[in-house]
Amino acid sequence: MFGLARWRAVETQGIVRKTVERIIHTVVAKGMDKVATFNRRRLPALERPNPFLNGIHTPMSSEKTLYSLRVEGEIPASLNGRYLRIGPNPIGHTDPRSHHWFLGDGMTHGIKLEGGKAAWYRNRWVRSTAVSKALNEAPIPGPRRGTADNANTNIIGHAGRTYALVEAGAWPVELNDELETIAHNPFDGTLDVSFSAHPHLDRDTRELHTVCYDASVKHKVWHVVVDSAGKVIRQEAIPVEGGPTIHDCQITQKYVLVFDLPATVSMKKMLAGYPLPFEWNPSRPARVGLCPRAGSAADTIWCDVDPCYVFHTANAYETEDGEVIVDVVAHDSMYARSNMGPDSKRSCFERWTIDPTIKQVVRKVIHDQNQEFPRYDERLSGKAYRYAYSVGLPSEDYNELSIGATTLYKHDLAQSTTETHDFGINRYPGEFVFVARTDDAKEDEGWLVGFVVDLNDEHSELVILNAEKFTDHPTARIHIPHRIPPGFHGNWIPVI
């Protein structure tokens, strides 16, 4: 009886502690938000139009449901499911002085494929409190984490559910199969800390692993694990300094990789009114941490790396001699010049070889053309692999992640070769995802699926490429009679 009473007392203390922490977080966030909101009205006028509110980025103004979609080619009959993609799409008037691409209201886009046909296209705003208010709707139920509740960066399927995700503070938002918002849902109340836009699935355990940061917490990040039932089973705090912004991570059989790089949260910029208050901090050390997936954060092996910034990784794995291989798109800097969008001058696809014994990272350029959004056959997450696919960016020095390249790359990491698929003049691809033909298909035996925006006549297409015949004409092009603004991440969610 004493043991049970003690256990209940400890449990009650834990609940009280979490509640108090949540109240403090909300009060502090609201206070800082008031100061930032006041100063935001005093930001200087722009010298040029905000590029993320104009041109190819001009937001859509309505939600659509389309059933009759023109198809060129033949949709593979094995593709039964939904291709979903999310991105920022501000609703209503947006002040161009303070608008940052990464912070626009989330909008999902999806196409359902079944039986060799395109069943529908839908786009829907993710119902944050602000979006619901703008649409004169009742707020969507579910807890919020402070004032943050806009999810606009990734959309995934896990444990039979669909979630819209974002990093730095807000919790996941659950959607139904037709992209309507169901609830703000921190994995049925099992998530206490921030989440991330980039969880990675271990196909053997069916667990999601990710590294999460909170823009209001500078001294730690968290390794969070969501089990196969969709419940959080690990929230391991990892000490850091200076508030690093960690967009992506990766996993191997032993480790989760923590990219502690010199792009950090700036309280000065936050209070000045900039809604995305990140800055390049080149004097700060850059390092990669190998945190044991099931061990203590105190056992993390930190390895120095030359200063750079990584938004996205391809795959990672361990070699027989204990080194860790991870392939990344590395930027020369980030948040150094612009308050509107990403602003590096150069990015390359690189292989990093991490030696945990001597704590050293060796960087090798695989492909030196500007690019982003690397993907791979994610059945192989944490294991040796051969192929990666990425989206081209303009070849000259660029600013704010310019949309201006018409190419998709396929990297053969065994042969050290790269193929290029060019979609043609004024046809701009987004991130493409790999879908295997069958569960037991070999690597690269499948399809690459993604949106292409055609500015020749302001329409979009869902394009399906045969990954093995990468440079051939598309297997199918599903026409969407309007321009879908460039967004961030998407995934293929098969019918289960």
N, C-alpha and C positions, 0 to 999 in steps of 0.2 A: 504493500500500500504506500509506504514511504517513497519507494522508487517511482511509482505511478504519479504521486502528487508532485514529486520533484520534477519529473519529466513534463508534467502539465504546466508547472511554474516556469520552466525554461522555455517551453513553447510559447506561453503567454508573453514572456519577456521579449522573445524574438518578434512576435507580431507587433508588440508595442514599439519596439525599436524601428522596425520597418515603416510603421505608420508615421512615427516622428520624423524619420529621415525623409519620407515622401513629403510631409508638410513643409519641412525646412527647405527642401529642394524647390518646391512650388513657390514659397514666399520669396526666396532669393531670386529665382528666375523672373518672377513678376516685377520685382524691384529693378533689376537690371534692364528688363524689357521696357519699363517706363522711361528710364533715362535714355536708352537707345532710341526709342520712338520719338522723344522730344528732339534729340540731336539729328535724327534722320531728316526732319523737315528743314534742317539748315545745311544739308549737303549741297555742294556747288553744282551748278548746271553742267551738263555734259557738253563736250566739244563736238561730239558726233552722236548719231542715234545709237541707242543700245542695240547691239547686233542680235541679242537674244529675244527681242520683241518685234523684229522686222525680218523681211526677206523669207528665207526658208524656215526661220524660226517663228514666224508669225503664228500666234496661238490659234487653235480652233475655238470657235465660239459656241458650239452646240454639241450635244451627244447624238449619235446616229446608230441606227440598226439597219443593216443592209442584208438582204437575202439573195438577191440576184447578182452574182459577181461573175464578170466575164473572165474566162480562163483560156490562156494560150498554152498549148502543150497538154500534158497529161499528169494529173496529180497522182502520185504513187498510192495504190490502194492500201499499202501497209501503214500509211500515215493517218492514224485515227486518234484524234485528240485536238488540243488547242495550242496554237502558237500565241503567246501573250507577251506584250512588251509595254513598258511604262516609261514615262518621262514627264518633265515639267510642262505645264500648260496653264499659265495664269488665267484666272477667271476675273472678268471685269477689268476696271482700270488699274494699271500698275504704274507706279512712279518709276520712270526709266533711270532716275539717278541712283536709286537704291536697289534696283532689280538685279539679282544674280541668277544666272542660269540654273544653278543647282537648287534653288529655293522655290521655283514655281510650283503652283498647285499640281498635285499628282494627277495624271490622266493615263488610264490604261487603254490599250488597243488590243484587240484579239480577233483571230480568225479560227473558226472551228472547221476541221477537215474530217470527213467520214465517208467511207466507201468510194474514194476517188473523186469526191465533190467538195466544194466549198459551201458549207451549210450556212454560215453567216459571218459578218463582220460587225463588231461592236466597239465603240469607244465610250468610256465612262470616267468622270471625275471620281477620284477617291474622296469620300466624304470626310474631310477634316471639319472641324467646327466652323472655320471660315467659309469653306465651300458650301456646307449645308445652309449657312446664313445667307450667302449670296444667291442660292437657289430657292430661298424661302421655304426650306424644309426643316423639320424637327431634327435636332442633333442626333447623330448615330450613337447608340449606347456603347458602353465599354469605358474602362479607365484610361485616362491620359497621364502622361508623365510630365508634370509641370504644365507649361503652356505649349509644348511641342506635340503636334498630332498630324503633321503632313507627311505622308509617305509617297515618294515619287521616284525611287531609284532602282528598285528591282522588284520582280514579281516571281514567286516560286510556288511550286506545289510540294506539300509535305504532309504525310500522315493523312492523306485523303482530303486535305484542305488547301485553299489558295490564299496566299498572303502577299500583300504589298509591303515593301520594306524600305527603310531609310536608315541612315546612321546618325550618330552624335547625340541622340536623346530620345526621339519618339519611339513608341512601341509599334509592333506589327499591326496591320489592319487586315482583317479577314474579309474575303470577297466570296461570293457564290460563283457557280459555274458560268454565269452570264455577266460577270464583272460588276454586279451590284454590291455595294458595301453592306456587310452584315454587322460588323462590330469592330471596335478597337480592342485588340485581343493579345495581351502579353502571354500567349501560350497557356490559356486557361488559368491565369493567375500565378504561374510558376516562374515567371521572369521578374526579377526585382531591379535589374540594372538596365542600362541602355542596350540596344541591339545594333545590328550591322546590316548593311545592304548586301554583304557577300558571305553568306554561310556556304560551306562546302560539305557535300554529302560523302560519307564513307559508305561505299556500296556493300561492304561486308557486314557492318554493324547497323546500317540504316540510320546512323546518327549524323546530325548536322553539327559542324564545328565552325566557330567564328571568333574573331577578335573584335571587341566593341570598345568604343570610347564615348565619353560624354563631354561635350564642349564646355561644360561648366566645372569639370573635374580635371585638374591638371596633373595629379600625382599618381594616377593609376588607370589602367585599362583592364578588360576582363576577357578571359577565355570562357566562352559560353558554349555549352553542349546541349542540344535538343535531341531527345531520344526518338526511337522509331514510332512512338505513340504521340509525339508532338508535345512532350513535356520537358521542361528544362531540368537537367540533372547535374549541371556543373556551372558555377559562376566564380571562377578562380581569379582573384584580383592579382594583377601583375604590376609591380611598381615601375613607374616611369617618371620623367621630369619634364616640365615645361609644356604639357598639354599637346602631345603629338596627334595629328589627324591621321588615323589609320583606316584607309578605305577598304582594303582587301587583306587577306591572309592566305595561307595555304596549309595543307596537312601532308604529313608523310605517315608511315606506319607508327613512328614513335613520337613525332613532334607536331605542334602547331607553330607556324612561322609568324613572328611578330615583327612588322616593318616599322621600326621606330626611327623615323626620318625627319629632317629639319623643316617640315611644314607644320606650324604650330598654331594654337589658338592665341589670338591677341586680344586681351581685355581692353587695350587702348582702342583698337578698331571697333570692338563690340560696343563700347560706350559712346564712341563717336557716331554711331548710327549705321555702320555697315552691317547688313544682316548676315553676311558670311564672313566672320572676322578672323580669317586665317592669313598667315603671313609666312614668307620664306625667311628662315633664320639660319643663314649659312655658318654662323659661328657655333651652332649647336652640333654636337657629335651625331653622326648617322650610324645606325647599327641594325642588325637583324638578330632577333632572339629565337632560340630553339627551346620552346617551352614544352616539357613532357606532357603528353596528352592526358595522362591520368595522374601525374605527379604534382608536386608543389611548384608554385611559381618561383619559389626561392631557388629551385634547381635549374632555372632557365639559363641557357648558355648564350651569352651575348657576344656577337662577332661584329667588329667594326667594318664599315663599308664606306667607300668614297661618297661624298654628299650627292644626292640625287633624290627624285621622288618617284614613287611607284603607286599609281592608281590601281593597276590590275596585273594579276599574275596569270600565267598559263598553269601548267602542272608542276608538282614537286615530288621528289622521291629520294630514297636513300640508296647509295651504292653498296656493294659488298664490303668495301673497306671502311664504311661508316660515314662517308661524306654525304652531304645533302645537296641535291641538284634542284634548282628552282629557275624557271624561265619567266621573265617579266618584261613588261614595257617600262623602260626607265626614262624619265624626263630629266633634263639638265637642272631644272628648278621648277617651282610652282608657287603661285600666289605672290609673285615678286613685282608684277607690273600692273595688274588689272584688278578692279573690284567688281567686274561683271562676269568673268568666266575664267577657266583655266588658261594659263598664259606662258607656258614654257616655250622656248625657242626651238627645242629639238627633242625628239624621242626616238629610241631604238629598241628593237627586240633583242634582249640579251639573255645569256645563260649565266647564272650565278652559281659557283661551286663553293659551298660552305664547309670548311674543315672545323668541326667542333673541338678537335684536339688542340690546335694552335689558335683557334678563334679568329679565323681569317676568311675573307670573302674574295674570291677571284672573279672578276667580271669579264665576260667575253661577248662581243657583239655578234649576234647571229645574222641580223639583217638591219642595215643602217638607214633605211627609209623611214620617214615619220609615219607612225601608225599607232593604233590603240585597239582596245576591246579584244584581247586575245582569248580564244576559246579552244577547246580540245574535246576529245571523246571522254566525257566525264565519268564513264564507267571505270576509267583507269585512274581516278583521283588517288594520289598518294603512291602510285606505282609507275614503273618505267613506261614510257610512251614514245611515239614517233612523230606524230603530226600535231601542228597547231595552226590555227586560222585567225587572221587579224584584219582589221579595217585600215586602209590607207588614209593618211592625212596629207595635205599639200606638201610638196617636196621642199619648198623654200621655207625660210624661217617664218613661223606662224604665230599668231596671237589668238588667244581665246579658243583654242581647239577648233580652228576654222573648218567649216564644211566646204570642201573644195576638191577633194580627190574622188575619183570614180572607181577605185580599185579595192579588191579583196585579195589578201595574200594567203597562200598555203605553204607552210614551212615544213619541209621534210628534215627532221632533226637528225636522222641517221645518215642521210646523204649530203647534208649541208647545202640543200638547194631550196629555192623558193619559186613557186609558180604564181602567176598573176591572172586574176579574172577582172577584166575591165568591162564595166556595165555600159559605157558609152557616154557621149557628151551630155552634160547636165543631168546625169543620173547618179545619185549619191546613195551609196549603201550605208546602212547602220550595222550594228553588231549581228553577226550570223552565228547560229547555234548548230551543233552537230547532233543529228538524230540517227541512231543505228537502225539498219534495216530490220534486224531481229535482235532479241536479247543476247544471242550467242554469236552475232556477226563479228568478224574480225575488225580491228581498228581501221578506220577510214572507209569501211563498207557501209555506206549510208548516205544521208542527205545533209546539206547545209541549207538552213532556212532563215530568212530575214527580210526586213523591209528595205525597199529601195524607193527613194523620192525622185520623181521625174519632173524637173522644173521646165521641161520643154512645153508641157501643157498642164502643169500643176496637178498631177495625179500621183498615186503611189501604187506599189505592187508588193505582194508577198512573193518572193522569188525562191524557188526550190532548185538547188544545184545538186548534181551527182558528185559527191565528194571525190570519188575515184577518177572522175573525168572532169576535173576542176575547171579547165579552160573551155570546155564545150558550152554550147548554148544551154540556157536553163532547161531543166526538165519540165518545169511549169512556171507560169507567171499569172498570179491571181490579181486582177485589176481592182483597185479601189478608187472611185472617181473623185477623190479630193487629196490634197497634200496632207500627209501626216508629219507634223514637225519632228525633226530629229530628237530622239530621246536617249535613254540610257540602256537599260538591260532588259532582256527578254529570255524566255525559256519555253521549251516544248513540254507540255503536260499531257501525257498520253491518257487514253481511256483505260481505266483499270478494271 
